[in-house]
Amino acid sequence: MAAKVVHISLLAFVQLLTISLSAPAIKASLSYLERAERDYASLEMYTCQQDVLYLMASVYNTLGMIAERDAAAARHAESTAKAARLAKAEIPPEIIEIWTLVTEVGARITAGSSVRSIS
């Protein structure tokens, strides 16, 4: 949830920049967007990465940086394809079992319960 809030705040921030600030200020926002793009890619959060890439393409377009806009649009298409492949991937039952256990342990710890046995 916190990552989504930060993500939405970043998008809103950059959108405000493109409306109200000068070209150098808008260009300065690109380093933050580039970092967000890399971070979302490494976390395999492709939907969030797509949002960032769309915004990057918009910023590049506002600045008249057409080649960079087109490159961001191409990366957006790649991210969309990765998200589709990931959505179709079948998760092995062992992984589901592990994450179910991790979730239960985390819920008990958060609730203040002790974890007596894991079986």
N, CA, C and O of each residue as an XYZ file, in Angstrom:
476
protein
N       0.821     -1.191      0.000
C       0.000      0.000      0.000
C       0.866      1.256      0.000
O       0.594      2.197     -0.745
N       1.907      1.274      0.832
C       2.761      2.456      0.903
C       3.447      2.723     -0.427
O       3.594      3.878     -0.829
N       3.872      1.660     -1.117
C       4.523      1.836     -2.418
C       3.569      2.476     -3.412
O       3.979      3.324     -4.204
N       2.308      2.085     -3.381
C       1.320      2.656     -4.291
C       1.095      4.129     -3.982
O       0.943      4.933     -4.901
N       1.072      4.498     -2.695
C       0.890      5.899     -2.307
C       2.052      6.732     -2.804
O       1.852      7.814     -3.355
N       3.278      6.232     -2.613
C       4.456      6.945     -3.100
C       4.398      7.064     -4.610
O       4.708      8.117     -5.167
N       4.002      5.992     -5.272
C       3.905      5.974     -6.729
C       2.915      7.027     -7.213
O       3.221      7.794     -8.127
N       1.728      7.070     -6.607
C       0.713      8.041     -7.008
C       1.196      9.456     -6.734
O       0.965     10.358     -7.539
N       1.868      9.659     -5.598
C       2.388     10.978     -5.270
C       3.426     11.427     -6.286
O       3.450     12.594     -6.676
N       4.286     10.506     -6.719
C       5.294     10.828     -7.721
C       4.638     11.237     -9.031
O       5.044     12.218     -9.653
N       3.626     10.489     -9.450
C       2.930     10.821    -10.692
C       2.283     12.196    -10.599
O       2.382     12.996    -11.530
N       1.621     12.474     -9.479
C       0.972     13.770     -9.307
C       2.003     14.896     -9.309
O       1.780     15.950     -9.904
N       3.126     14.668     -8.643
C       4.189     15.666     -8.574
C       4.715     16.016     -9.966
O       4.853     17.190    -10.312
N       5.002     15.000    -10.746
C       5.568     15.254    -12.073
C       4.526     15.892    -12.991
O       4.867     16.737    -13.819
N       3.263     15.495    -12.850
C       2.221     16.130    -13.655
C       2.114     17.616    -13.330
O       1.932     18.437    -14.228
N       2.225     17.960    -12.061
C       2.212     19.368    -11.685
C       3.409     20.109    -12.266
O       3.293     21.259    -12.691
N       4.549     19.446    -12.282
C       5.743     20.076    -12.863
C       5.521     20.433    -14.326
O       5.880     21.526    -14.764
N       4.933     19.516    -15.079
C       4.769     19.757    -16.504
C       3.774     20.875    -16.786
O       3.805     21.478    -17.859
N       2.894     21.156    -15.830
C       1.898     22.206    -16.023
C       2.456     23.570    -15.649
O       2.203     24.557    -16.340
N       3.221     23.631    -14.550
C       3.519     24.932    -13.964
C       4.972     25.379    -13.989
O       5.242     26.529    -13.642
N       5.920     24.541    -14.377
C       7.313     24.935    -14.259
C       8.004     25.075    -15.607
O       7.477     24.700    -16.655
N       9.198     25.627    -15.533
C      10.001     25.843    -16.726
C      10.607     24.532    -17.225
O      10.602     23.516    -16.530
N      11.123     24.588    -18.434
C      11.722     23.396    -19.045
C      12.856     22.809    -18.198
O      12.910     21.588    -18.052
N      13.766     23.613    -17.630
C      14.819     23.015    -16.799
C      14.266     22.289    -15.572
O      14.780     21.239    -15.187
N      13.228     22.840    -14.965
C      12.628     22.183    -13.794
C      11.945     20.885    -14.203
O      12.021     19.884    -13.490
N      11.285     20.903    -15.341
C      10.631     19.693    -15.837
C      11.686     18.636    -16.157
O      11.515     17.459    -15.841
N      12.765     19.067    -16.780
C      13.836     18.132    -17.145
C      14.459     17.509    -15.897
O      14.879     16.352    -15.927
N      14.521     18.262    -14.809
C      15.088     17.744    -13.562
C      14.266     16.581    -13.013
O      14.802     15.721    -12.314
N      12.982     16.547    -13.320
C      12.125     15.466    -12.825
C      12.462     14.125    -13.488
O      12.117     13.069    -12.958
N      13.117     14.165    -14.618
C      13.405     12.930    -15.352
C      14.298     11.965    -14.576
O      14.147     10.749    -14.694
N      15.223     12.497    -13.788
C      16.099     11.587    -13.026
C      15.288     10.769    -12.025
O      15.590      9.599    -11.791
N      14.258     11.380    -11.432
C      13.401     10.656    -10.495
C      12.557      9.608    -11.226
O      12.352      8.500    -10.731
N      12.084      9.975    -12.387
C      11.293      9.028    -13.170
C      12.148      7.858    -13.643
O      11.699      6.712    -13.628
N      13.377      8.145    -14.062
C      14.278      7.083    -14.507
C      14.573      6.111    -13.362
O      14.619      4.898    -13.563
N      14.771      6.658    -12.164
C      15.021      5.788    -11.010
C      13.784      4.943    -10.710
O      13.893      3.745    -10.448
N      12.613      5.567    -10.750
C      11.372      4.825    -10.493
C      11.198      3.716    -11.521
O      10.786      2.607    -11.180
N      11.511      4.011    -12.770
C      11.401      2.991    -13.822
C      12.302      1.800    -13.510
O      11.863      0.653    -13.587
N      13.552      2.066    -13.159
C      14.496      0.980    -12.837
C      14.036      0.191    -11.609
O      14.082     -1.039    -11.598
N      13.597      0.908    -10.582
C      13.174      0.238     -9.348
C      11.974     -0.665     -9.596
O      11.956     -1.812     -9.150
N      10.972     -0.155    -10.304
C       9.796     -0.973    -10.592
C      10.161     -2.178    -11.457
O       9.605     -3.262    -11.275
N      11.079     -2.000    -12.385
C      11.499     -3.125    -13.226
C      12.192     -4.193    -12.385
O      11.936     -5.384    -12.561
N      13.068     -3.772    -11.475
C      13.790     -4.756    -10.660
C      12.843     -5.481     -9.701
O      13.100     -6.624     -9.323
N      11.758     -4.826     -9.308
C      10.760     -5.457     -8.435
C       9.684     -6.204     -9.233
O       8.777     -6.803     -8.654
N       9.793     -6.162    -10.543
C       8.824     -6.773    -11.452
C       7.411     -6.230    -11.215
O       6.428     -6.967    -11.290
N       7.332     -4.938    -10.932
C       6.053     -4.248    -10.760
C       5.767     -3.525    -12.083
O       5.889     -2.305    -12.187
N       5.388     -4.310    -13.076
C       5.310     -3.798    -14.437
C       4.178     -2.794    -14.657
O       4.314     -1.892    -15.484
N       3.076     -2.931    -13.941
C       1.992     -1.966    -14.111
C       2.439     -0.589    -13.642
O       2.173      0.415    -14.301
N       3.119     -0.547    -12.504
C       3.652      0.730    -12.013
C       4.720      1.271    -12.962
O       4.780      2.473    -13.219
N       5.552      0.383    -13.475
C       6.580      0.802    -14.429
C       5.940      1.399    -15.681
O       6.441      2.378    -16.234
N       4.844      0.811    -16.119
C       4.149      1.337    -17.301
C       3.638      2.753    -17.049
O       3.727      3.610    -17.928
N       3.101      3.003    -15.850
C       2.635      4.347    -15.506
C       3.776      5.356    -15.565
O       3.624      6.454    -16.100
N       4.915      4.969    -15.010
C       6.084      5.855    -15.013
C       6.561      6.103    -16.440
O       6.885      7.235    -16.799
N       6.605      5.057    -17.246
C       7.061      5.216    -18.627
C       6.123      6.091    -19.438
O       6.570      6.872    -20.278
N       4.836      5.967    -19.194
C       3.869      6.832    -19.872
C       4.127      8.291    -19.503
O       4.134      9.173    -20.362
N       4.336      8.522    -18.218
C       4.605      9.882    -17.758
C       5.930     10.398    -18.317
O       6.032     11.560    -18.708
N       6.947      9.526    -18.354
C       8.234      9.924    -18.942
C       8.058     10.330    -20.400
O       8.605     11.341    -20.840
N       7.298      9.541    -21.143
C       7.062      9.870    -22.550
C       6.365     11.222    -22.675
O       6.666     12.003    -23.578
N       5.429     11.491    -21.762
C       4.731     12.784    -21.777
C       5.684     13.939    -21.478
O       5.625     14.989    -22.118
N       6.558     13.731    -20.502
C       7.536     14.770    -20.159
C       8.487     15.003    -21.324
O       8.758     16.145    -21.694
N       8.995     13.911    -21.903
C       9.879     14.052    -23.062
C       9.167     14.785    -24.195
O       9.773     15.621    -24.864
N       7.907     14.486    -24.415
C       7.148     15.149    -25.466
C       7.008     16.639    -25.172
O       7.158     17.468    -26.069
N       6.723     16.978    -23.922
C       6.606     18.382    -23.514
C       7.905     19.132    -23.771
O       7.890     20.305    -24.146
N       9.032     18.449    -23.566
C      10.337     19.071    -23.758
C      10.806     19.030    -25.214
O      11.867     19.566    -25.536
N      10.032     18.406    -26.085
C      10.414     18.306    -27.487
C      11.491     17.270    -27.752
O      12.148     17.309    -28.792
N      11.676     16.349    -26.826
C      12.700     15.301    -26.947
C      12.045     14.062    -27.562
O      11.716     13.104    -26.862
N      11.865     14.102    -28.864
C      11.073     13.100    -29.570
C      11.719     11.717    -29.548
O      11.025     10.722    -29.338
N      13.024     11.634    -29.758
C      13.707     10.329    -29.760
C      13.580      9.656    -28.387
O      13.331      8.454    -28.293
N      13.754     10.448    -27.332
C      13.625      9.911    -25.975
C      12.184      9.499    -25.686
O      11.945      8.494    -25.015
N      11.219     10.279    -26.194
C       9.802      9.933    -26.034
C       9.514      8.584    -26.676
O       8.851      7.725    -26.094
N      10.030      8.420    -27.895
C       9.795      7.170    -28.614
C      10.458      5.984    -27.909
O       9.907      4.883    -27.892
N      11.644      6.208    -27.326
C      12.332      5.141    -26.591
C      11.532      4.759    -25.341
O      11.409      3.577    -25.021
N      10.990      5.756    -24.637
C      10.159      5.468    -23.457
C       8.895      4.713    -23.868
O       8.454      3.807    -23.160
N       8.318      5.080    -24.997
C       7.125      4.384    -25.489
C       7.454      2.928    -25.845
O       6.645      2.030    -25.611
N       8.630      2.705    -26.404
C       9.043      1.333    -26.737
C       9.253      0.514    -25.457
O       8.875     -0.656    -25.398
N       9.853      1.129    -24.438
C      10.032      0.422    -23.164
C       8.681      0.153    -22.506
O       8.512     -0.856    -21.822
N       7.727      1.050    -22.710
C       6.369      0.846    -22.191
C       5.765     -0.407    -22.825
O       5.161     -1.228    -22.135
N       5.931     -0.548    -24.129
C       5.412     -1.730    -24.824
C       6.087     -3.004    -24.310
O       5.423     -4.025    -24.127
N       7.406     -2.949    -24.074
C       8.129     -4.105    -23.526
C       7.609     -4.460    -22.136
O       7.422     -5.634    -21.816
N       7.378     -3.445    -21.317
C       6.873     -3.664    -19.960
C       5.479     -4.281    -19.987
O       5.155     -5.147    -19.175
N       4.665     -3.827    -20.924
C       3.318     -4.382    -21.078
C       3.394     -5.866    -21.440
O       2.635     -6.677    -20.909
N       4.306     -6.218    -22.338
C       4.482     -7.621    -22.732
C       4.980     -8.463    -21.559
O       4.522     -9.590    -21.373
N       5.914     -7.928    -20.763
C       6.413     -8.660    -19.596
C       5.294     -8.887    -18.587
O       5.181     -9.970    -18.014
N       4.471     -7.871    -18.371
C       3.352     -7.999    -17.429
C       2.385     -9.077    -17.889
O       1.878     -9.849    -17.076
N       2.129     -9.132    -19.188
C       1.215    -10.145    -19.730
C       1.793    -11.544    -19.549
O       1.070    -12.470    -19.181
N       3.099    -11.706    -19.806
C       3.745    -13.016    -19.621
C       3.722    -13.432    -18.150
O       3.467    -14.593    -17.830
N       3.988    -12.484    -17.270
C       4.000    -12.784    -15.841
C       2.609    -13.174    -15.345
O       2.473    -14.052    -14.493
N       1.588    -12.527    -15.876
C       0.211    -12.834    -15.473
C      -0.188    -14.242    -15.897
O      -1.018    -14.875    -15.244
N       0.395    -14.733    -16.982
C       0.063    -16.072    -17.484
C       0.901    -17.173    -16.844
O       0.579    -18.354    -16.977
N       1.964    -16.800    -16.158
C       2.861    -17.804    -15.574
C       2.145    -18.571    -14.469
O       1.441    -17.998    -13.637
N       2.349    -19.874    -14.490
C       1.750    -20.720    -13.466
C       2.702    -20.797    -12.277
O       3.907    -20.988    -12.438
N       2.143    -20.645    -11.096
C       2.947    -20.680     -9.879
C       2.947    -22.108     -9.346
O       1.887    -22.701     -9.146
N       4.142    -22.660     -9.118
C       4.218    -24.030     -8.591
C       3.554    -24.118     -7.215
O       3.623    -23.172     -6.430
N       2.909    -25.259     -6.920
C       2.222    -25.424     -5.628
C       3.140    -25.214     -4.420
O       2.695    -24.724     -3.382
N       4.418    -25.584     -4.551
C       5.360    -25.406     -3.441
C       5.525    -23.935     -3.089
O       5.615    -23.578     -1.915
N       5.565    -23.097     -4.091
C       5.720    -21.655     -3.864
C       4.470    -21.100     -3.188
O       4.567    -20.279     -2.276
N       3.314    -21.542     -3.627
C       2.058    -21.100     -3.005
C       2.040    -21.509     -1.537
O       1.635    -20.730     -0.675
N       2.478    -22.727     -1.258
C       2.514    -23.219      0.125
C       3.466    -22.383      0.978
O       3.137    -22.030      2.111
N       4.629    -22.069      0.446
C       5.611    -21.258      1.176
C       5.037    -19.876      1.477
O       5.117    -19.408      2.612
N       4.465    -19.227      0.480
C       3.939    -17.872      0.692
C       2.724    -17.869      1.613
O       2.502    -16.898      2.335
N       1.951    -18.922      1.597
C       0.832    -19.037      2.538
C       1.365    -19.079      3.962
O       0.837    -18.407      4.848
N       2.400    -19.861      4.180
C       3.019    -19.960      5.493
C       3.629    -18.620      5.916
O       3.440    -18.182      7.051
N       4.342    -17.985      5.025
C       4.948    -16.686      5.329
C       3.869    -15.667      5.695
O       4.043    -14.877      6.623
N       2.772    -15.690      4.973
C       1.669    -14.769      5.255
C       1.069    -15.030      6.630
O       0.790    -14.093      7.378
N       0.871    -16.294      6.958
C       0.311    -16.642      8.266
C       1.243    -16.219      9.399
O       0.789    -15.669     10.402
N       2.526    -16.469      9.247
C       3.499    -16.073     10.274
C       3.516    -14.549     10.411
O       3.502    -14.023     11.524
N       3.545    -13.855      9.299
C       3.539    -12.393      9.339
C       2.296    -11.839      9.996
O       2.370    -10.874     10.757
N       1.151    -12.441      9.710
C      -0.107    -11.989     10.311
C      -0.097    -12.204     11.816
O      -0.559    -11.347     12.570
N       0.429    -13.345     12.260
C       0.490    -13.616     13.702
C       1.449    -12.672     14.408
O       1.154    -12.189     15.502
N       2.577    -12.409     13.799
C       3.547    -11.487     14.399
C       2.941    -10.086     14.484
O       3.069     -9.412     15.506
N       2.292     -9.659     13.427
C       1.671     -8.344     13.402
C       0.571     -8.223     14.443
O       0.404     -7.171     15.060
N      -0.179     -9.303     14.638
C      -1.269     -9.291     15.604
C      -0.752     -9.426     17.041
O      -1.533     -9.323     17.987
N       0.532     -9.652     17.208
C       1.093     -9.794     18.539
C       1.022    -11.203     19.078
O       1.324    -11.438     20.248
N       0.632    -12.132     18.251
C       0.569    -13.538     18.675
C       1.949    -14.149     18.552
O       2.780    -13.717     17.753
N       2.166    -15.158     19.362
C       3.428    -15.867     19.230
C       3.278    -16.946     18.170
O       2.183    -17.458     17.934
N       4.354    -17.272     17.559
C       4.377    -18.346     16.571
C       4.954    -19.557     17.265
O       6.164    -19.633     17.475
N       4.099    -20.516     17.629
C       4.526    -21.674     18.415
C       5.107    -22.774     17.544
O       6.197    -23.282     17.809
N       4.384    -23.130     16.523
C       4.909    -24.187     15.667
C       4.555    -23.864     14.229
O       3.521    -23.264     13.932
N       5.415    -24.267     13.382
C       5.195    -24.062     11.952
C       5.134    -25.446     11.341
O       6.153    -26.104     11.133
N       3.913    -25.870     11.057
C       3.778    -27.190     10.454
C       2.647    -27.209      9.469
O       2.379    -28.243      8.857
